[in-house]
Amino acid sequence: MAGPLKGMKILDFSALLPGPYGTMILGDLGAEVLKVEAPSRPDLMRFAPPYDGGDSSMHHVINRNKKSIGINLKFPEGAELVKKLVRVYDVMIEQFRPGVMEKLGVGYETLKKENPRLIYCSITGYGQTGPYRDRAGHDINYLSTASIPSCSHRKGERPFPQVVQIADVGAGSYQAVVAILAAFIHREKTGEGQYIDVSMTDGAVSWLTHHAPLFLVGGENPGAEDVFLAGGVHFYDYYETKDGRFMSVGSIEPQFYADLCKGLGREDLKTRQNVDAEETVELKAELRKVFATKTQKEWIDIFAKLDACVEPVLNMGEMCEHPHTRARKMVVEVKKPDGSPQKQIASPFKLSATPPEIRSVGPKMGEHTDEAMKAVGYSEKEILALREKGVVA
């Protein structure tokens, strides 16, 4: 069954996480993605452990459903090859620093002359404009510039790096995907391509939409445990159990809070749901004492029978084997070239008519170079000559 994006062709010049995760999403949904790498500087994700059959399993996942071509853009012939490719491609994605692609002869203004319908998406940390446009950075820096860690930690403690790259994926990959799909719809209506400037910092700032009024209207800079659902004046939190595990409590609405008190065996706490800051500190202290009296498993059994918005904090192995994860088919087996299976996290999109499909693991470097070049008119002799010169791999 073809995915909803079948027919969309994407040239992917990105590496590591933001761009590749975005093109993975598009590939899962049926787009044809051609990953472009410099033979002398392959995507570092290819070397990320753990390995499966000699290849990085992270690369197998992030670059699944993609083909690979090796092009050295330092050669003029490399830029000429890209110009020929974009004539038959819909979208191009890159995440170099601003100005790099222009210097290599494959910037947007150059390539739109080859294909006016081209959608060209640049993903960077700070965007194509502004004083930080050329500044280096990583996920932790973009989140910091967006002020998110300043109110995402406990009082008296330092902000803690997250295991999930929030700015890279949430503010980079997903926002690029949304922008590309919007541009694609616009092009289908008008025939007009366009340039997309995705800033991971901008994306992270945009996620503060519902918290920003604290400053924009109230004039207050929220700090540690000041934001309502980030340890603020509320019992919404994590609580340690007798065996050193944790339970999450999100019992915000009255009916859920009532079941929380019932499960804890503390009906006397029912009247203390909406209390002031000082009383909330006392309430949370009481909740910590109660949760510490039983193991996580004991609490799981108790709250399984209640509608209280209370769930255990699972480790990764438990998550993968959880009945809900299994029922939603969020862990799937993908066949490698040798026919053996590899477990991967599935696409989260559930479409009734055109569901996502994982067709292949991440490709070898240059695995599809000949195929891609022949499709735009290169002969075997020309390909061999360019390969011997080091233009392609």
C-alpha positions as CSV (number, residue, x, y, z in Angstrom):
1,M,0.0,0.0,0.0
2,A,1.5,3.4,-1.0
3,G,2.0,6.0,1.6
4,P,0.2,9.4,1.3
5,L,3.4,11.1,0.1
6,K,4.2,8.7,-2.7
7,G,5.5,10.7,-5.6
8,M,7.2,13.3,-3.5
9,K,10.9,13.3,-4.2
10,I,13.4,14.7,-1.6
11,L,17.1,15.5,-1.8
12,D,18.4,15.3,1.8
13,F,21.8,17.0,2.5
14,S,21.3,16.9,6.2
15,A,23.2,14.9,8.8
16,L,23.0,13.6,12.4
17,L,19.4,14.3,13.8
18,P,17.3,17.3,12.9
19,G,17.1,17.0,9.1
20,P,17.4,13.2,9.0
21,Y,14.6,12.7,11.5
22,G,12.4,14.9,9.5
23,T,13.1,13.1,6.2
24,M,12.6,9.8,8.1
25,I,9.1,11.0,8.9
26,L,8.5,11.9,5.3
27,G,10.0,8.6,4.1
28,D,7.8,6.6,6.4
29,L,4.8,8.4,4.8
30,G,5.9,7.4,1.3
31,A,8.2,10.1,0.1
32,E,11.3,9.0,-2.0
33,V,14.3,10.3,-0.1
34,L,17.8,10.5,-1.6
35,K,20.4,11.1,1.1
36,V,23.4,13.1,-0.1
37,E,26.8,12.8,1.7
38,A,30.3,13.9,1.0
39,P,32.4,10.7,0.5
40,S,35.2,12.2,2.6
41,R,32.8,13.4,5.4
42,P,29.9,10.9,5.8
43,D,27.1,11.4,8.3
44,L,28.5,10.8,11.8
45,M,25.3,8.9,12.6
46,R,26.8,6.0,10.6
47,F,29.4,5.6,13.5
48,A,27.0,5.7,16.4
49,P,26.7,2.6,18.5
50,P,25.2,0.1,19.0
51,Y,26.1,-1.8,15.8
52,D,24.1,-4.4,14.0
53,G,25.9,-6.4,11.4
54,G,28.8,-3.9,11.3
55,D,26.5,-0.9,10.7
56,S,25.1,1.6,13.2
57,S,21.6,0.7,14.3
58,M,20.9,4.4,14.9
59,H,21.8,5.1,11.2
60,H,19.5,2.1,10.2
61,V,16.6,3.8,12.0
62,I,17.1,7.5,11.3
63,N,17.9,6.9,7.7
64,R,15.5,4.1,7.0
65,N,13.4,4.3,3.8
66,K,16.2,6.3,2.1
67,K,18.6,5.9,-0.8
68,S,22.2,7.1,-0.7
69,I,24.4,9.0,-3.1
70,G,27.9,10.2,-2.4
71,I,28.7,13.7,-4.0
72,N,31.8,15.8,-3.3
73,L,30.5,19.4,-3.8
74,K,34.0,20.8,-3.7
75,F,34.2,19.7,-7.4
76,P,32.3,21.8,-9.9
77,E,31.0,18.6,-11.4
78,G,29.4,17.8,-8.0
79,A,27.4,21.0,-8.1
80,E,26.4,20.3,-11.7
81,L,25.1,16.9,-10.7
82,V,23.0,18.5,-8.0
83,K,21.5,20.9,-10.5
84,K,20.5,18.0,-12.7
85,L,19.0,16.2,-9.7
86,V,16.8,19.1,-8.5
87,R,15.2,19.3,-11.9
88,V,13.3,16.0,-11.0
89,Y,13.0,16.5,-7.2
90,D,10.4,18.4,-5.3
91,V,12.1,19.2,-2.0
92,M,15.7,19.8,-0.9
93,I,16.7,19.9,2.7
94,E,20.0,21.1,4.2
95,Q,21.3,22.0,7.6
96,F,24.7,23.7,6.9
97,R,25.5,27.1,8.4
98,P,24.0,30.0,6.5
99,G,25.9,30.8,3.3
100,V,27.7,27.4,2.9
101,M,25.4,26.0,0.2
102,E,25.8,29.3,-1.8
103,K,29.6,29.0,-1.7
104,L,29.3,25.4,-3.0
105,G,27.1,26.6,-5.9
106,V,23.9,24.9,-4.7
107,G,22.1,27.7,-2.9
108,Y,18.4,28.3,-3.3
109,E,18.7,31.2,-5.8
110,T,20.9,29.1,-8.0
111,L,18.8,25.9,-7.8
112,K,15.4,27.6,-8.3
113,K,16.6,28.6,-11.8
114,E,16.9,24.9,-12.5
115,N,13.5,24.1,-11.0
116,P,11.2,27.0,-10.1
117,R,8.9,24.6,-8.3
118,L,11.6,23.5,-5.9
119,I,10.9,23.7,-2.2
120,Y,14.2,24.4,-0.5
121,C,14.3,23.9,3.3
122,S,17.3,25.1,5.5
123,I,17.4,23.9,9.1
124,T,19.8,25.8,11.4
125,G,20.1,26.5,15.1
126,Y,19.4,30.2,14.9
127,G,18.0,30.8,11.4
128,Q,19.3,32.6,8.3
129,T,19.0,36.1,9.8
130,G,19.9,37.9,13.1
131,P,23.1,38.3,15.0
132,Y,23.3,34.6,15.9
133,R,22.9,33.3,12.3
134,D,26.5,32.1,12.1
135,R,26.8,30.9,15.7
136,A,27.5,27.3,16.4
137,G,25.2,25.4,18.8
138,H,23.5,22.2,19.8
139,D,20.1,21.3,21.3
140,I,21.1,22.4,24.9
141,N,22.1,25.8,23.5
142,Y,19.0,26.4,21.5
143,L,16.8,25.5,24.5
144,S,18.9,27.8,26.7
145,T,18.5,30.7,24.3
146,A,14.8,30.0,24.3
147,S,14.8,30.3,28.2
148,I,13.3,26.9,28.7
149,P,15.8,25.4,31.2
150,S,15.5,28.6,33.4
151,C,12.1,27.3,34.6
152,S,12.6,23.6,34.1
153,H,14.4,22.5,37.3
154,R,14.1,22.2,41.0
155,K,14.9,25.0,43.4
156,G,18.5,24.9,44.5
157,E,19.4,22.5,41.7
158,R,20.9,23.0,38.2
159,P,18.9,22.4,34.9
160,F,19.4,18.9,33.7
161,P,20.1,17.9,30.1
162,Q,17.2,15.9,28.6
163,V,17.6,12.4,27.0
164,V,15.4,13.6,24.1
165,Q,16.7,16.3,21.9
166,I,13.8,18.7,22.2
167,A,15.0,21.5,20.0
168,D,16.5,19.2,17.4
169,V,13.5,17.0,16.9
170,G,10.5,19.0,18.2
171,A,11.5,22.4,17.1
172,G,13.7,21.3,14.1
173,S,12.5,18.1,12.5
174,Y,8.8,18.4,13.1
175,Q,8.5,22.1,12.2
176,A,10.5,21.5,9.0
177,V,8.0,18.7,8.1
178,V,5.0,20.9,8.7
179,A,6.5,23.8,6.7
180,I,7.4,21.4,3.8
181,L,3.9,19.9,3.7
182,A,2.4,23.4,3.8
183,A,4.7,24.6,0.9
184,F,3.9,21.4,-1.0
185,I,0.2,22.1,-0.8
186,H,0.8,25.7,-1.8
187,R,2.8,24.5,-4.8
188,E,0.1,22.1,-5.9
189,K,-2.3,25.0,-5.9
190,T,-0.1,27.6,-7.6
191,G,2.9,25.8,-9.1
192,E,5.2,28.0,-7.0
193,G,8.1,26.7,-5.1
194,Q,9.6,28.6,-2.1
195,Y,12.4,28.8,0.5
196,I,11.9,27.7,4.1
197,D,14.0,29.0,6.9
198,V,13.7,26.8,10.0
199,S,15.4,27.9,13.2
200,M,15.4,25.4,16.0
201,T,15.7,28.3,18.5
202,D,12.6,29.9,17.0
203,G,10.8,26.6,17.3
204,A,11.7,26.2,20.9
205,V,10.6,29.8,21.7
206,S,7.2,29.1,20.0
207,W,6.6,26.3,22.4
208,L,6.4,28.9,25.2
209,T,3.2,30.3,23.7
210,H,1.1,29.4,26.8
211,H,3.8,30.3,29.4
212,A,5.0,33.5,27.8
213,P,2.1,35.6,29.2
214,L,3.6,35.2,32.6
215,F,6.2,37.7,31.4
216,L,4.6,39.4,28.4
217,V,1.5,40.3,30.3
218,G,2.3,39.7,34.0
219,G,5.9,41.1,33.9
220,E,7.3,38.2,35.9
221,N,10.3,36.0,34.9
222,P,9.3,32.4,35.9
223,G,12.0,30.5,37.6
224,A,12.6,27.1,39.2
225,E,9.2,25.5,40.2
226,D,7.3,28.7,39.3
227,V,5.5,27.3,36.2
228,F,2.2,25.5,37.0
229,L,3.1,22.1,35.5
230,A,6.9,22.3,36.1
231,G,6.9,21.9,39.9
232,G,4.9,25.1,40.5
233,V,2.1,25.6,43.0
234,H,0.6,22.1,42.3
235,F,1.1,18.5,43.2
236,Y,1.5,17.5,39.5
237,D,4.9,15.7,39.9
238,Y,6.9,12.5,40.2
239,Y,6.9,10.6,43.5
240,E,9.4,8.0,44.7
241,T,8.2,4.6,45.7
242,K,9.5,2.2,48.4
243,D,11.8,0.4,45.9
244,G,13.4,3.6,44.5
245,R,11.2,3.7,41.4
246,F,8.8,6.6,40.6
247,M,5.1,7.2,39.9
248,S,3.8,10.1,37.9
249,V,0.8,12.0,39.2
250,G,-1.2,14.2,36.9
251,S,-4.5,14.2,38.8
252,I,-5.5,17.8,37.9
253,E,-9.2,17.6,37.5
254,P,-11.4,17.0,40.6
255,Q,-12.6,13.5,39.6
256,F,-9.0,12.4,39.0
257,Y,-7.8,13.9,42.3
258,A,-10.7,12.1,44.1
259,D,-9.5,8.8,42.7
260,L,-5.9,9.7,43.6
261,C,-6.9,10.1,47.3
262,K,-8.9,6.9,47.1
263,G,-5.9,4.9,45.7
264,L,-3.6,6.4,48.3
265,G,-6.0,5.5,51.1
266,R,-6.0,9.2,52.1
267,E,-9.6,10.3,51.7
268,D,-8.8,13.1,54.2
269,L,-6.8,14.8,51.5
270,K,-9.8,15.4,49.2
271,T,-10.4,18.9,50.4
272,R,-6.8,19.9,49.8
273,Q,-6.7,19.9,46.0
274,N,-6.7,23.6,45.4
275,V,-4.6,25.2,48.2
276,D,-2.1,28.0,48.4
277,A,1.6,27.7,47.9
278,E,2.5,27.0,51.5
279,E,-0.2,24.3,51.8
280,T,0.8,22.8,48.5
281,V,4.3,22.2,49.8
282,E,2.8,20.4,52.8
283,L,0.4,18.4,50.5
284,K,3.3,17.2,48.3
285,A,5.3,16.2,51.4
286,E,2.3,14.1,52.5
287,L,2.1,12.5,49.0
288,R,5.8,11.7,49.1
289,K,5.4,9.9,52.4
290,V,2.5,7.9,51.2
291,F,4.1,6.8,47.9
292,A,7.2,5.8,49.8
293,T,5.2,3.1,51.7
294,K,4.7,0.8,48.8
295,T,6.7,-0.5,45.8
296,Q,6.1,0.7,42.3
297,K,4.4,-2.7,41.4
298,E,2.1,-2.3,44.4
299,W,1.0,1.2,43.2
300,I,0.6,-0.1,39.6
301,D,-1.8,-2.7,40.8
302,I,-3.8,-0.2,42.9
303,F,-4.1,2.5,40.3
304,A,-4.8,0.0,37.5
305,K,-8.4,-0.1,38.9
306,L,-8.7,3.7,39.2
307,D,-9.1,6.6,36.7
308,A,-6.6,8.9,38.5
309,C,-4.0,9.9,35.9
310,V,-1.3,8.1,37.9
311,E,1.2,6.0,35.9
312,P,4.6,4.4,36.7
313,V,7.8,5.9,35.2
314,L,8.9,3.0,33.0
315,N,12.4,2.2,31.9
316,M,13.0,1.8,28.1
317,G,12.7,-2.0,28.3
318,E,9.4,-1.9,30.1
319,M,8.1,0.7,27.7
320,C,8.9,-1.6,24.7
321,E,7.2,-4.5,26.3
322,H,4.2,-2.6,27.7
323,P,0.8,-3.9,26.6
324,H,-0.1,-0.5,25.2
325,T,3.1,-0.1,23.2
326,R,2.6,-3.6,21.8
327,A,-1.1,-3.0,21.0
328,R,-0.2,0.3,19.2
329,K,2.6,-1.6,17.3
330,M,5.1,1.1,18.3
331,V,8.0,-1.5,18.1
332,V,8.3,-3.2,14.7
333,E,10.7,-5.6,13.0
334,V,12.4,-4.3,9.8
335,K,14.2,-6.6,7.4
336,K,17.9,-5.8,6.8
337,P,19.5,-6.5,3.4
338,D,20.6,-10.0,4.6
339,G,17.0,-10.8,5.5
340,S,17.5,-10.8,9.3
341,P,15.1,-8.6,11.4
342,Q,16.0,-5.5,13.3
343,K,13.7,-4.0,15.9
344,Q,12.9,-0.3,15.5
345,I,10.5,2.3,16.9
346,A,7.6,2.6,14.5
347,S,6.1,5.7,13.0
348,P,3.5,7.2,15.4
349,F,1.1,8.2,12.6
350,K,-2.0,6.1,12.2
351,L,-3.7,6.7,8.9
352,S,-6.6,4.4,8.0
353,A,-6.2,4.6,4.2
354,T,-2.5,5.3,3.7
355,P,-0.6,4.0,6.7
356,P,3.2,4.6,7.1
357,E,5.5,1.9,5.9
358,I,9.1,1.0,6.8
359,R,10.6,-0.5,3.6
360,S,14.3,-0.6,4.4
361,V,17.0,0.2,6.9
362,G,19.5,3.1,6.4
363,P,21.5,2.5,3.2
364,K,25.2,2.0,2.7
365,M,27.1,5.2,1.6
366,G,26.7,5.6,-2.1
367,E,24.5,2.5,-2.4
368,H,22.3,4.2,-5.0
369,T,24.7,6.6,-6.7
370,D,24.6,4.8,-10.1
371,E,20.8,4.5,-10.0
372,A,20.3,8.2,-9.2
373,M,22.8,9.4,-11.8
374,K,21.4,7.2,-14.6
375,A,17.9,8.6,-13.8
376,V,19.1,12.1,-14.7
377,G,21.0,11.1,-17.9
378,Y,24.5,10.1,-16.9
379,S,26.1,7.1,-18.8
380,E,28.0,4.4,-17.1
381,K,31.2,5.8,-18.6
382,E,30.5,9.2,-17.2
383,I,29.7,7.8,-13.8
384,L,33.0,5.8,-13.8
385,A,35.0,8.9,-14.8
386,L,33.4,11.0,-12.0
387,R,34.0,8.2,-9.5
388,E,37.6,7.9,-10.4
389,K,38.1,11.7,-10.0
390,G,36.5,11.5,-6.6
391,V,33.4,13.6,-7.5
392,V,31.0,10.7,-6.5
393,A,31.1,7.6,-4.5
